[in-house]
Amino acid sequence: MNQPYHDLLYRSLDGTLTDTEQAQLDLALQESAVLRAERDELIQMRGLVAHQSPPAFQAGFSHRVMQRMAADLQPNETDLFADVLSFMFRRIALAASIAAILLVAYNLASSDTISLAASFGIIEPTLEDLHDVSMMLASEGAL
C-alpha cells in the first residue's frame, strides 16, 4: 500500500483533510480493497477504544507495590556496617554506664563528703595539705 494514502486514511479519521485530499482518499478507497479493509478495521478499533472504561488498579495496589519494593531492595554494605556498629555500641554503652555508676558509688563511699568532686574521686586539698606541700617544695629548693 502506498504510504501517502495511509497517512490520508489516518488523518481522515481525525477529520483534518482538505477537500482535495479527501477526493484523493475516496478514489484510492474505490480502487483498493486492502485500503478499504484497513479503514474498516481502524473504525472498528476506534469504536472499541471509545467505549472502554478507563483502566483502574485493584484495591491495595500501592501497598503491594511498596511491599514488593521493600522485599527486592538489598541493603548495601554501608547500611550493614551502620547496623552492626549501632548494635555493638548499645552493648558497650550499657556496660560503660554501669561501670560509671559503680565508680561514682565507690568514690562517694570512700569520701568523707558528698560533693561533685568526691563523686569523680577528686581529693580537695585542705590548708594543712597545702602547707605541707609548700614546706616540701621549700626543702627541695624549688621555692
C-alpha atoms as an extended CHARMM CRD file, in Angstrom:
* protein
*
       143  EXT
         1         1  MET       CA              0.0000000000        0.0000000000        0.0000000000  PROA      1               0.0000000000
         2         2  ASN       CA              1.1500000000        3.4860000000       -0.7750000000  PROA      2               0.0000000000
         3         3  GLN       CA              2.2980000000        5.4570000000        2.3090000000  PROA      3               0.0000000000
         4         4  PRO       CA              0.6370000000        8.7740000000        1.3700000000  PROA      4               0.0000000000
         5         5  TYR       CA             -2.7480000000        7.0250000000        1.2550000000  PROA      5               0.0000000000
         6         6  HSD       CA             -2.0340000000        5.5070000000        4.6450000000  PROA      6               0.0000000000
         7         7  ASP       CA             -1.3740000000        8.9620000000        6.0460000000  PROA      7               0.0000000000
         8         8  LEU       CA             -4.5330000000       10.3200000000        4.4110000000  PROA      8               0.0000000000
         9         9  LEU       CA             -6.5520000000        7.4540000000        5.8990000000  PROA      9               0.0000000000
        10        10  TYR       CA             -5.3360000000        8.1330000000        9.4330000000  PROA      10              0.0000000000
        11        11  ARG       CA             -5.8350000000       11.8810000000        9.0940000000  PROA      11              0.0000000000
        12        12  SER       CA             -9.3410000000       11.3560000000        7.7030000000  PROA      12              0.0000000000
        13        13  LEU       CA            -10.3640000000        9.6170000000       10.9280000000  PROA      13              0.0000000000
        14        14  ASP       CA             -9.3970000000       12.7850000000       12.8010000000  PROA      14              0.0000000000
        15        15  GLY       CA            -11.2450000000       14.9700000000       10.2490000000  PROA      15              0.0000000000
        16        16  THR       CA             -8.2300000000       17.0410000000        9.1960000000  PROA      16              0.0000000000
        17        17  LEU       CA             -8.2830000000       16.5240000000        5.4040000000  PROA      17              0.0000000000
        18        18  THR       CA             -8.7530000000       19.2440000000        2.8230000000  PROA      18              0.0000000000
        19        19  ASP       CA            -11.3160000000       18.7040000000        0.0390000000  PROA      19              0.0000000000
        20        20  THR       CA             -8.5700000000       17.7440000000       -2.4270000000  PROA      20              0.0000000000
        21        21  GLU       CA             -7.0330000000       15.2270000000       -0.0410000000  PROA      21              0.0000000000
        22        22  GLN       CA            -10.4770000000       13.7570000000        0.7180000000  PROA      22              0.0000000000
        23        23  ALA       CA            -11.0880000000       13.3110000000       -3.0150000000  PROA      23              0.0000000000
        24        24  GLN       CA             -7.7160000000       11.5550000000       -3.4040000000  PROA      24              0.0000000000
        25        25  LEU       CA             -8.5280000000        9.2240000000       -0.4920000000  PROA      25              0.0000000000
        26        26  ASP       CA            -12.0030000000        8.4230000000       -1.8270000000  PROA      26              0.0000000000
        27        27  LEU       CA            -10.5170000000        7.4860000000       -5.2040000000  PROA      27              0.0000000000
        28        28  ALA       CA             -7.8660000000        5.3020000000       -3.5220000000  PROA      28              0.0000000000
        29        29  LEU       CA            -10.5490000000        3.6000000000       -1.3860000000  PROA      29              0.0000000000
        30        30  GLN       CA            -12.5950000000        2.7880000000       -4.5220000000  PROA      30              0.0000000000
        31        31  GLU       CA             -9.5390000000        1.2530000000       -6.2020000000  PROA      31              0.0000000000
        32        32  SER       CA             -8.0470000000       -0.6690000000       -3.2330000000  PROA      32              0.0000000000
        33        33  ALA       CA             -9.8630000000       -3.3710000000       -1.2810000000  PROA      33              0.0000000000
        34        34  VAL       CA             -6.8880000000       -3.5600000000        1.1250000000  PROA      34              0.0000000000
        35        35  LEU       CA             -7.2130000000        0.1170000000        1.9480000000  PROA      35              0.0000000000
        36        36  ARG       CA            -10.9850000000       -0.2700000000        2.4970000000  PROA      36              0.0000000000
        37        37  ALA       CA            -10.3820000000       -3.2550000000        4.8180000000  PROA      37              0.0000000000
        38        38  GLU       CA             -7.8270000000       -1.2740000000        6.7910000000  PROA      38              0.0000000000
        39        39  ARG       CA            -10.2270000000        1.6870000000        7.0820000000  PROA      39              0.0000000000
        40        40  ASP       CA            -12.9900000000       -0.6050000000        8.3600000000  PROA      40              0.0000000000
        41        41  GLU       CA            -10.5900000000       -2.1820000000       10.8810000000  PROA      41              0.0000000000
        42        42  LEU       CA             -9.4480000000        1.2440000000       12.1090000000  PROA      42              0.0000000000
        43        43  ILE       CA            -13.0410000000        2.4270000000       12.5120000000  PROA      43              0.0000000000
        44        44  GLN       CA            -13.8900000000       -0.7260000000       14.4470000000  PROA      44              0.0000000000
        45        45  MET       CA            -10.8300000000       -0.3110000000       16.7610000000  PROA      45              0.0000000000
        46        46  ARG       CA            -11.6440000000        3.3350000000       17.4040000000  PROA      46              0.0000000000
        47        47  GLY       CA            -15.1660000000        2.3280000000       18.3820000000  PROA      47              0.0000000000
        48        48  LEU       CA            -13.9090000000       -0.3050000000       20.7980000000  PROA      48              0.0000000000
        49        49  VAL       CA            -11.4750000000        2.0980000000       22.4030000000  PROA      49              0.0000000000
        50        50  ALA       CA            -14.1060000000        4.8190000000       22.6930000000  PROA      50              0.0000000000
        51        51  HSD       CA            -16.4990000000        2.5120000000       24.5940000000  PROA      51              0.0000000000
        52        52  GLN       CA            -13.9320000000        1.1080000000       27.0090000000  PROA      52              0.0000000000
        53        53  SER       CA            -13.9470000000        2.1130000000       30.6280000000  PROA      53              0.0000000000
        54        54  PRO       CA            -10.7330000000        3.7050000000       31.8310000000  PROA      54              0.0000000000
        55        55  PRO       CA             -8.3020000000        1.2380000000       33.3840000000  PROA      55              0.0000000000
        56        56  ALA       CA             -8.2670000000        1.0950000000       37.1670000000  PROA      56              0.0000000000
        57        57  PHE       CA             -5.9930000000       -0.5710000000       39.6890000000  PROA      57              0.0000000000
        58        58  GLN       CA             -7.2920000000       -3.1280000000       42.1470000000  PROA      58              0.0000000000
        59        59  ALA       CA             -7.6680000000       -2.2040000000       45.8010000000  PROA      59              0.0000000000
        60        60  GLY       CA             -4.3870000000       -2.3150000000       47.7050000000  PROA      60              0.0000000000
        61        61  PHE       CA             -2.2490000000       -1.9920000000       44.5910000000  PROA      61              0.0000000000
        62        62  SER       CA              0.0670000000        0.6610000000       46.0260000000  PROA      62              0.0000000000
        63        63  HSD       CA              0.5130000000       -1.3340000000       49.2380000000  PROA      63              0.0000000000
        64        64  ARG       CA              1.5040000000       -4.4570000000       47.2570000000  PROA      64              0.0000000000
        65        65  VAL       CA              3.9430000000       -2.4440000000       45.1610000000  PROA      65              0.0000000000
        66        66  MET       CA              5.6030000000       -0.9470000000       48.2430000000  PROA      66              0.0000000000
        67        67  GLN       CA              5.8940000000       -4.3890000000       49.8870000000  PROA      67              0.0000000000
        68        68  ARG       CA              7.4640000000       -5.8150000000       46.7460000000  PROA      68              0.0000000000
        69        69  MET       CA              9.9170000000       -2.9290000000       46.5310000000  PROA      69              0.0000000000
        70        70  ALA       CA             10.9020000000       -3.3710000000       50.1700000000  PROA      70              0.0000000000
        71        71  ALA       CA             11.4410000000       -7.1020000000       49.6190000000  PROA      71              0.0000000000
        72        72  ASP       CA             13.5190000000       -6.5280000000       46.4820000000  PROA      72              0.0000000000
        73        73  LEU       CA             15.7830000000       -3.8720000000       47.9730000000  PROA      73              0.0000000000
        74        74  GLN       CA             19.0390000000       -5.3100000000       49.2290000000  PROA      74              0.0000000000
        75        75  PRO       CA             20.8260000000       -3.3440000000       51.9580000000  PROA      75              0.0000000000
        76        76  ASN       CA             24.1930000000       -2.0180000000       50.8870000000  PROA      76              0.0000000000
        77        77  GLU       CA             27.4260000000       -2.5050000000       52.8640000000  PROA      77              0.0000000000
        78        78  THR       CA             27.2330000000        0.9400000000       54.4710000000  PROA      78              0.0000000000
        79        79  ASP       CA             23.8200000000        0.1450000000       55.9360000000  PROA      79              0.0000000000
        80        80  LEU       CA             25.0820000000       -3.1900000000       57.2490000000  PROA      80              0.0000000000
        81        81  PHE       CA             28.1190000000       -1.5360000000       58.8620000000  PROA      81              0.0000000000
        82        82  ALA       CA             25.9390000000        1.1190000000       60.4970000000  PROA      82              0.0000000000
        83        83  ASP       CA             23.5710000000       -1.5340000000       61.8340000000  PROA      83              0.0000000000
        84        84  VAL       CA             26.4170000000       -3.6250000000       63.3050000000  PROA      84              0.0000000000
        85        85  LEU       CA             28.0570000000       -0.5230000000       64.7850000000  PROA      85              0.0000000000
        86        86  SER       CA             24.7740000000        0.5740000000       66.3490000000  PROA      86              0.0000000000
        87        87  PHE       CA             24.1690000000       -2.9070000000       67.7990000000  PROA      87              0.0000000000
        88        88  MET       CA             27.6710000000       -3.1070000000       69.2800000000  PROA      88              0.0000000000
        89        89  PHE       CA             27.5770000000        0.4570000000       70.6060000000  PROA      89              0.0000000000
        90        90  ARG       CA             24.3690000000       -0.2550000000       72.5250000000  PROA      90              0.0000000000
        91        91  ARG       CA             26.0420000000       -3.1450000000       74.3490000000  PROA      91              0.0000000000
        92        92  ILE       CA             29.2150000000       -1.1710000000       75.0800000000  PROA      92              0.0000000000
        93        93  ALA       CA             27.2310000000        1.9030000000       76.1510000000  PROA      93              0.0000000000
        94        94  LEU       CA             25.2480000000       -0.1850000000       78.6280000000  PROA      94              0.0000000000
        95        95  ALA       CA             28.4100000000       -1.7150000000       80.0980000000  PROA      95              0.0000000000
        96        96  ALA       CA             30.1320000000        1.7000000000       80.2740000000  PROA      96              0.0000000000
        97        97  SER       CA             27.1110000000        3.2520000000       82.0220000000  PROA      97              0.0000000000
        98        98  ILE       CA             27.0790000000        0.5130000000       84.6490000000  PROA      98              0.0000000000
        99        99  ALA       CA             30.8450000000        0.9050000000       85.1970000000  PROA      99              0.0000000000
       100       100  ALA       CA             30.4830000000        4.6900000000       85.5730000000  PROA      100             0.0000000000
       101       101  ILE       CA             27.6780000000        4.3120000000       88.1230000000  PROA      101             0.0000000000
       102       102  LEU       CA             29.7210000000        1.8030000000       90.1320000000  PROA      102             0.0000000000
       103       103  LEU       CA             32.7920000000        4.0790000000       90.0520000000  PROA      103             0.0000000000
       104       104  VAL       CA             30.7890000000        7.0940000000       91.2680000000  PROA      104             0.0000000000
       105       105  ALA       CA             29.2430000000        4.9870000000       94.0400000000  PROA      105             0.0000000000
       106       106  TYR       CA             32.6800000000        3.7290000000       95.1270000000  PROA      106             0.0000000000
       107       107  ASN       CA             34.1510000000        7.2540000000       95.1210000000  PROA      107             0.0000000000
       108       108  LEU       CA             31.2830000000        8.6250000000       97.1920000000  PROA      108             0.0000000000
       109       109  ALA       CA             31.5200000000        5.7220000000       99.6620000000  PROA      109             0.0000000000
       110       110  SER       CA             35.2870000000        6.2740000000      100.0860000000  PROA      110             0.0000000000
       111       111  SER       CA             34.9910000000       10.0120000000      100.6120000000  PROA      111             0.0000000000
       112       112  ASP       CA             34.1710000000       11.8560000000      103.8010000000  PROA      112             0.0000000000
       113       113  THR       CA             31.9640000000       14.3630000000      101.9580000000  PROA      113             0.0000000000
       114       114  ILE       CA             29.2920000000       14.1330000000       99.3250000000  PROA      114             0.0000000000
       115       115  SER       CA             30.1900000000       16.5270000000       96.5330000000  PROA      115             0.0000000000
       116       116  LEU       CA             30.6960000000       16.5880000000       92.7990000000  PROA      116             0.0000000000
       117       117  ALA       CA             34.4570000000       16.4440000000       93.2630000000  PROA      117             0.0000000000
       118       118  ALA       CA             34.1370000000       13.4450000000       95.5770000000  PROA      118             0.0000000000
       119       119  SER       CA             31.9050000000       11.6120000000       93.0910000000  PROA      119             0.0000000000
       120       120  PHE       CA             34.6910000000       11.8920000000       90.4820000000  PROA      120             0.0000000000
       121       121  GLY       CA             37.3730000000       10.9130000000       93.0230000000  PROA      121             0.0000000000
       122       122  ILE       CA             38.9560000000       14.3520000000       93.1450000000  PROA      122             0.0000000000
       123       123  ILE       CA             40.5470000000       14.9420000000       96.5080000000  PROA      123             0.0000000000
       124       124  GLU       CA             40.2100000000       18.5440000000       97.5490000000  PROA      124             0.0000000000
       125       125  PRO       CA             43.3400000000       19.6410000000       99.3850000000  PROA      125             0.0000000000
       126       126  THR       CA             42.9970000000       21.1270000000      102.8510000000  PROA      126             0.0000000000
       127       127  LEU       CA             45.0210000000       24.0600000000      104.1800000000  PROA      127             0.0000000000
       128       128  GLU       CA             47.2230000000       21.6100000000      106.0460000000  PROA      128             0.0000000000
       129       129  ASP       CA             47.9050000000       19.7170000000      102.8440000000  PROA      129             0.0000000000
       130       130  LEU       CA             48.8300000000       22.9550000000      101.0790000000  PROA      130             0.0000000000
       131       131  HSD       CA             51.1720000000       23.9500000000      103.9240000000  PROA      131             0.0000000000
       132       132  ASP       CA             52.8590000000       20.5380000000      103.7870000000  PROA      132             0.0000000000
       133       133  VAL       CA             53.3800000000       20.8710000000      100.0290000000  PROA      133             0.0000000000
       134       134  SER       CA             54.8880000000       24.3410000000      100.3300000000  PROA      134             0.0000000000
       135       135  MET       CA             57.2440000000       23.1200000000      103.0520000000  PROA      135             0.0000000000
       136       136  MET       CA             58.2340000000       20.1310000000      100.9380000000  PROA      136             0.0000000000
       137       137  LEU       CA             58.9300000000       22.3220000000       97.9080000000  PROA      137             0.0000000000
       138       138  ALA       CA             60.8830000000       24.7900000000      100.0570000000  PROA      138             0.0000000000
       139       139  SER       CA             63.0120000000       21.9780000000      101.4620000000  PROA      139             0.0000000000
       140       140  GLU       CA             63.8030000000       20.7550000000       97.9710000000  PROA      140             0.0000000000
       141       141  GLY       CA             64.7770000000       24.2650000000       96.9180000000  PROA      141             0.0000000000
       142       142  ALA       CA             62.0070000000       24.6370000000       94.3600000000  PROA      142             0.0000000000
       143       143  LEU       CA             60.6000000000       27.7560000000       96.0050000000  PROA      143             0.0000000000
